[in-house]
Amino acid sequence: MGFINKEIECMPREELKKLQSERLCAQIKRCYENVECFRNRMDEAGLKPEDIRGIEDLHRVPFSYKKDLRDYYPYGLFATPLKDVVRVHASSGTTGKRIVVGYTRDDLKLWDECVARVMGAAGVTDEDFVQVSFGYGFFTGGLGAHGGADYIGSTVIPISSGNTANQIQTMIDFGSTVLCCTPSYAMYLGEEVERLGVKDQLKLRIGIFGAEPWSEDMRHKIEEKLGLKAYDIYGLSEVLGPGVSGECTEQAGMHVWEDHFIVEIIDPETGEVLPEGETGELVFTSITKEAFPVIRYRTRDICSLNPEPCKCGRTHIRMNKPNGRTDDMLIIRGVNVFPSQIEEVLLKVSGDQITPNYQIIVDRVNNTDTFDINVEMSEAFFSDNIKAIEKLEKRITDDLRSMLGISAKVHLVNPKSIVRSEGKAKRVIDNRAGKI
């Protein structure tokens, strides 16, 4: 595994906490002076910057939320003059207003190094050919991965997302050794590689996948289909972009780069900070970002932290793979359901019978929630054998009832009938809005 900045990545935790405190105090002061929203929240809480003397006082600081980005659209949360902002990124929101974030030149250098740390920890070197199949543009995935690979000195293949046939031919012709994309698109690429029978022509050895939740079962499926080792990279545009944390070769959680981010786990209902190791909502504070810093930003991701030393030698705390989001959670007939739970059940079914492609459809009929799951059959299993199909539908239904505690109607649908995604997969269709 390669260290991009070994002195920092292996810094003793006491020194790391001291550095965090120094940077936190400076960031709190900067935000108070330059960001109206933050200053108003601090004033309402009866706090001044000098009241925050280190990370031990962070819990006193008010939270920030995604809603703030819409309320202060587009530049109201920036902490530097706009003339110092050299790039903006954005993501679409359900209200119609984009989530806009910005970067100074130093922010871009910071971002490149953070992504490079993740890639280096996964074994990427300056001899690799990195195929970036995240989308370029407003989405942070493409340029984020590109910057990290460039920082390492790898050869970057900036193909962006889409045109799957061209993606695979490029892997073969250009000798791509590292693939960066969403895990759902990696699965789709794997299916096509399998269908074309060209796996033996690939040179892939590492996959860096992120931007959406994925399970351990999905990791193994991707690794099998593409013949690589799959690693998780985590980030949010609001905090930085991809590279806030990522897995090392031990694959025992994602290292959070604590010299740039302070991470907390809170009770999503009460906001109380939970002890390390407990599961709750992930909260980030960016302590070095200049243009668009966030203080105690509630991500809505549900996970836990592991403070134990990692065998790789890195001292930065590890976050476990998020197992859902509070805003992705569905409440169906009074039961909390996460799409990741459904995926976990489906991925345990033989790949000879179903593909990893599914869609959840929730509706309300006569004041009662309906819960249907379309699951795509594999080409090998697809047949006119109605009894075999019914038997498999029943097995999946029983397994889901055991996992979720409620019943769903499972429908095995024809191969290739569920639309593939070249970006983030759309797994849920909830038609209940406005229905009583």
C-alpha positions in Angstrom: 0.0 0.0 0.0 1.4 3.4 -0.9 1.5 6.3 1.5 1.0 9.7 -0.1 1.8 11.6 3.1 3.1 9.0 5.6 3.9 11.6 8.3 0.3 12.7 8.4 -1.4 9.4 7.6 0.5 7.7 10.5 0.5 10.7 12.9 0.0 9.7 16.6 -3.6 10.3 17.6 -2.8 12.7 20.4 -0.9 14.9 17.9 -3.7 14.5 15.4 -6.3 15.7 18.0 -4.1 18.7 18.8 -3.9 19.6 15.2 -7.6 19.2 14.8 -8.2 21.6 17.7 -6.0 24.3 16.3 -7.6 24.1 12.9 -11.1 23.9 14.3 -10.7 27.1 16.3 -9.3 28.9 13.3 -12.2 27.7 11.1 -14.9 28.6 13.6 -13.5 32.1 13.8 -13.3 32.4 10.0 -16.9 31.1 9.5 -18.3 33.4 12.2 -16.7 36.4 10.5 -17.7 35.5 6.9 -20.8 33.2 6.9 -24.0 34.9 7.9 -25.9 31.6 8.5 -23.2 30.3 10.8 -22.9 33.5 12.7 -26.7 33.7 13.3 -26.8 30.2 14.6 -23.9 30.8 16.9 -25.5 34.0 18.2 -28.8 32.2 18.8 -26.9 29.5 20.8 -25.2 32.3 22.8 -21.8 31.3 21.5 -18.8 33.3 20.4 -15.7 31.9 18.5 -13.6 32.2 21.7 -16.0 29.8 23.5 -14.7 27.0 21.3 -11.3 26.1 22.6 -10.8 22.7 20.9 -12.5 19.6 19.7 -13.8 18.9 23.2 -16.2 21.9 22.7 -17.4 21.0 19.2 -20.6 19.4 20.5 -21.7 22.9 21.6 -21.7 24.2 18.1 -25.0 24.2 16.1 -25.5 21.7 13.3 -25.7 22.6 9.6 -28.0 21.0 7.1 -28.5 20.4 3.3 -31.5 22.8 3.5 -29.0 25.6 4.3 -27.5 25.3 0.9 -30.9 25.8 -0.8 -31.8 28.7 1.6 -28.6 30.5 0.8 -28.4 29.5 -2.8 -26.0 29.9 -4.6 -23.1 31.6 -2.8 -24.5 32.6 0.6 -22.5 30.0 2.5 -19.1 30.8 0.9 -16.4 31.9 3.4 -14.1 33.6 0.9 -14.5 36.4 -1.7 -15.9 35.0 -4.9 -12.8 36.3 -6.8 -10.8 33.6 -4.8 -13.2 30.8 -5.9 -11.7 29.0 -9.0 -14.2 26.3 -9.4 -17.8 25.4 -8.5 -19.6 22.1 -8.5 -23.3 21.4 -8.0 -25.8 18.7 -7.7 -29.5 18.8 -8.5 -32.0 19.0 -5.6 -35.6 18.0 -5.3 -36.7 21.6 -4.8 -35.3 22.6 -8.2 -32.4 24.6 -6.7 -28.9 23.1 -7.1 -26.6 22.3 -4.2 -23.7 24.6 -5.0 -20.2 24.2 -3.6 -16.9 26.1 -4.3 -13.2 25.6 -4.2 -10.1 27.9 -4.0 -6.8 26.8 -5.5 -5.7 25.5 -2.2 -9.0 23.6 -1.8 -8.4 21.8 -5.1 -4.9 20.9 -4.0 -6.3 19.5 -0.7 -9.0 17.6 -2.7 -6.4 16.0 -5.0 -4.3 14.9 -2.1 -7.2 13.4 -0.2 -8.3 11.3 -3.2 -4.7 10.4 -3.9 -4.4 9.1 -0.3 -7.4 6.8 -0.9 -6.0 5.6 -4.1 -2.6 5.1 -2.7 -4.0 3.2 0.3 -5.7 0.8 -2.2 -2.4 0.2 -4.0 -2.7 2.6 -7.0 0.8 3.8 -8.2 2.3 6.0 -10.9 2.5 3.0 -13.1 -1.2 2.5 -13.3 -3.6 3.4 -16.0 -6.7 4.9 -14.3 -10.0 4.8 -16.3 -12.3 7.4 -14.8 -15.8 6.4 -15.6 -17.5 8.8 -13.1 -19.3 11.6 -14.9 -17.4 14.8 -15.4 -19.1 18.2 -15.0 -21.0 19.5 -12.1 -20.9 16.1 -10.4 -17.7 15.9 -8.3 -16.9 12.2 -9.1 -15.1 12.6 -12.4 -12.9 15.5 -11.7 -12.3 14.3 -8.1 -11.0 10.9 -9.2 -9.1 12.5 -12.1 -7.3 14.9 -9.7 -6.3 12.2 -7.3 -4.9 9.9 -10.0 -3.0 12.9 -11.5 -1.6 13.7 -8.1 -0.1 10.2 -7.8 1.3 10.4 -11.4 -0.9 7.7 -12.9 -1.9 7.8 -16.5 -5.5 9.1 -16.5 -8.0 7.9 -19.0 -10.8 10.5 -18.7 -13.6 8.6 -20.5 -16.4 9.9 -18.2 -19.6 7.8 -17.9 -21.8 6.2 -20.5 -21.3 4.3 -23.8 -20.6 1.0 -22.2 -19.3 -0.8 -25.3 -16.7 2.0 -25.7 -15.8 1.7 -22.0 -15.0 -2.0 -22.3 -13.1 -1.5 -25.6 -11.1 1.3 -24.0 -10.2 -1.0 -21.0 -8.9 -3.6 -23.5 -7.1 -1.2 -25.9 -5.6 1.2 -23.4 -4.7 -1.5 -20.8 -6.7 0.1 -18.0 -5.5 -1.2 -14.6 -7.8 0.9 -12.3 -11.5 1.6 -12.8 -13.3 4.4 -11.0 -17.1 4.6 -11.2 -20.3 3.9 -9.2 -20.6 0.3 -7.9 -23.9 -0.1 -9.8 -22.2 0.9 -13.1 -19.3 -1.5 -12.3 -21.8 -4.3 -12.0 -23.3 -3.4 -15.3 -19.9 -3.3 -16.9 -19.2 -6.7 -15.4 -22.4 -8.1 -16.9 -21.4 -6.8 -20.3 -17.8 -8.1 -20.0 -19.3 -11.5 -19.1 -21.7 -11.4 -22.0 -19.0 -10.5 -24.4 -16.6 -13.1 -23.0 -13.7 -10.6 -22.8 -12.7 -10.9 -19.2 -9.4 -12.5 -20.1 -8.5 -9.4 -22.2 -8.8 -7.1 -19.2 -5.8 -5.9 -17.2 -7.9 -4.4 -14.3 -6.5 -5.0 -10.8 -8.1 -2.3 -8.7 -11.6 -0.7 -8.6 -12.3 2.5 -6.7 -16.1 2.7 -6.4 -18.4 5.2 -4.6 -21.2 7.8 -4.8 -23.9 5.3 -3.7 -24.3 2.6 -1.0 -23.2 -0.9 -1.8 -22.9 -4.1 0.1 -20.1 -6.7 0.7 -22.0 -9.2 -1.4 -22.0 -6.6 -4.3 -18.3 -6.1 -3.8 -17.7 -9.8 -4.3 -19.9 -9.9 -7.4 -18.0 -7.0 -9.0 -14.6 -8.5 -8.1 -15.7 -11.8 -9.7 -17.0 -10.3 -12.9 -14.2 -7.8 -13.5 -11.3 -9.7 -12.0 -10.2 -6.9 -9.7 -10.0 -5.9 -6.1 -12.9 -3.5 -5.2 -12.3 -0.6 -2.8 -14.8 1.9 -1.3 -14.3 5.7 -1.5 -16.6 8.0 0.4 -17.4 11.7 0.1 -20.0 14.3 -0.3 -19.9 17.4 -2.5 -20.9 19.5 0.6 -17.9 18.3 2.6 -15.3 18.1 -0.3 -16.3 15.4 -2.9 -14.9 11.9 -3.1 -11.9 11.4 -1.0 -13.1 12.3 2.5 -12.4 8.7 3.4 -11.5 5.4 1.8 -10.4 1.9 2.3 -6.8 0.7 2.6 -5.8 -2.8 1.4 -6.9 -4.2 4.8 -10.5 -3.3 3.8 -11.5 -3.0 7.4 -13.3 0.3 7.2 -12.6 3.6 5.5 -10.0 5.9 6.9 -11.3 9.5 7.5 -8.5 12.1 6.8 -8.8 13.7 10.2 -6.2 16.4 9.6 -8.9 17.9 7.3 -12.2 16.6 8.8 -13.6 16.0 12.2 -16.2 13.2 12.2 -18.9 12.5 14.8 -21.7 10.0 15.2 -24.9 11.4 16.6 -28.3 10.0 17.5 -30.4 11.1 14.5 -33.4 11.9 16.7 -31.9 13.7 19.6 -28.6 15.1 18.1 -26.7 13.7 21.0 -23.1 12.7 20.2 -22.7 8.9 20.6 -19.6 7.0 21.8 -17.3 5.6 19.1 -18.4 2.2 18.0 -22.2 3.0 18.2 -24.3 3.3 15.1 -25.9 6.7 14.3 -25.8 9.6 11.8 -22.5 10.7 10.4 -21.6 14.4 11.0 -18.6 16.2 9.4 -16.8 19.4 10.1 -14.3 20.6 7.5 -11.4 22.3 9.3 -9.1 23.3 6.3 -11.5 24.0 3.4 -11.5 27.6 2.5 -14.2 28.5 0.0 -17.0 26.3 1.3 -16.4 25.0 4.8 -19.2 23.1 6.7 -19.4 22.9 10.5 -21.2 19.9 12.0 -22.8 19.0 8.7 -25.5 16.3 9.1 -24.9 13.9 6.2 -28.0 11.6 6.9 -25.7 8.6 6.3 -26.0 5.9 9.0 -22.8 4.1 10.1 -20.4 3.7 13.0 -16.7 4.6 13.7 -13.9 2.2 14.5 -11.1 3.9 16.6 -8.9 0.8 16.8 -5.5 0.9 15.2 -5.4 -0.4 11.6 -2.9 -3.1 10.5 -1.9 -0.9 7.7 -0.2 1.6 10.1 -2.6 4.5 9.4 -3.8 6.1 12.6 -6.9 8.0 11.2 -10.2 6.8 12.5 -12.2 4.4 10.2 -15.8 4.7 9.3 -17.7 1.5 8.5 -19.6 1.3 5.3 -22.8 3.3 5.6 -25.8 0.9 5.8 -28.4 3.4 4.7 -29.5 7.0 4.9 -32.1 8.6 7.1 -33.5 10.4 4.0 -33.4 7.2 1.9 -35.2 5.2 4.5 -38.7 4.2 3.6 -41.5 3.8 6.2 -43.8 1.1 4.9 -46.7 0.1 7.1 -44.9 1.6 10.0 -41.7 -0.3 9.5 -38.3 1.3 8.6 -36.9 -0.2 5.4 -33.6 0.6 3.8 -32.9 -0.3 0.1 -29.5 -1.7 1.3 -31.4 -4.4 3.3 -33.2 -5.5 0.2 -30.0 -5.6 -1.8 -28.3 -7.7 0.8 -31.1 -10.3 0.5 -31.0 -10.3 -3.3 -27.3 -10.6 -3.6 -27.4 -13.9 -1.6 -29.4 -15.5 -4.4 -27.4 -17.3 -7.0 -26.2 -15.2 -9.9 -27.3 -17.9 -12.2 -30.9 -17.1 -11.3 -31.2 -13.3 -10.9 -29.1 -10.2 -11.8 -28.3 -7.5 -9.2 -30.8 -5.2 -10.9 -34.0 -4.5 -9.0 -36.5 -1.7 -8.4 -38.7 -1.0 -5.3 -42.1 0.4 -6.0 -44.2 1.8 -3.1 -47.7 3.1 -3.5 -50.8 3.7 -1.3 -54.1 2.1 -2.2 -57.2 2.4 0.0 -55.1 3.9 2.8 -52.7 0.9 2.8 -49.1 0.9 1.6 -48.3 -1.5 -1.2 -44.7 -2.8 -1.5 -43.6 -4.4 -4.7 -40.1 -5.4 -5.8 -39.2 -6.1 -9.4 -36.2 -8.4 -9.7 -34.6 -9.1 -13.0 -34.0 -12.7 -14.0 -30.7 -13.8 -15.5 -30.5 -14.9 -19.1 -29.7 -18.4 -17.9 -32.7 -18.7 -15.6 -35.2 -17.0 -17.9 -37.6 -19.7 -19.2 -41.2 -20.7 -19.5 -40.9 -22.8 -16.3 -43.6 -21.0 -14.3 -43.2 -23.3 -11.3 -39.5 -22.6 -11.0 -40.1 -18.9 -11.2 -42.9 -19.0 -8.6 -40.6 -21.1 -6.3 -37.8 -18.5 -6.5 -40.3 -15.6 -6.0 -41.5 -17.3 -2.8 -38.0 -17.9 -1.5 -37.0 -14.2 -2.0 -40.3 -13.1 -0.5 -39.7 -15.3 2.6 -36.1 -14.1 2.9 -37.2 -10.4 2.7 -39.9 -11.0 5.3 -37.3 -12.5 7.6 -35.0 -9.5 7.1 -37.6 -6.6 7.1 -40.4 -7.9 9.2 -43.0 -7.1 6.6 -44.1 -8.7 3.4 -43.4 -7.5 -0.1 -44.7 -8.7 -3.5 -41.7 -10.0 -5.4 -42.0 -10.1 -9.2 -39.3 -11.8 -11.3 -39.1 -9.8 -14.6 -37.5 -10.5 -17.9 -33.7 -10.0 -18.4 -32.6 -6.5 -19.4 -36.1 -5.1 -18.6 -34.9 -2.8 -15.8 -33.1 0.3 -17.0 -29.4 0.3 -16.3 -27.8 3.3 -14.8 -24.4 4.8 -15.9 -24.4 7.0 -12.8 -26.2 6.6 -9.5 -28.8 3.8 -9.7 -32.4 4.8 -9.2 -33.7 1.9 -7.0 -36.8 3.4 -5.5 -40.1 4.7 -6.9 -42.3 6.0 -4.2 -45.7 7.0 -5.5 -47.3 7.8 -2.2 -46.8 11.6 -2.2 -50.1 13.4 -1.7 -52.0 10.1 -1.1 -53.8 9.7 2.2 
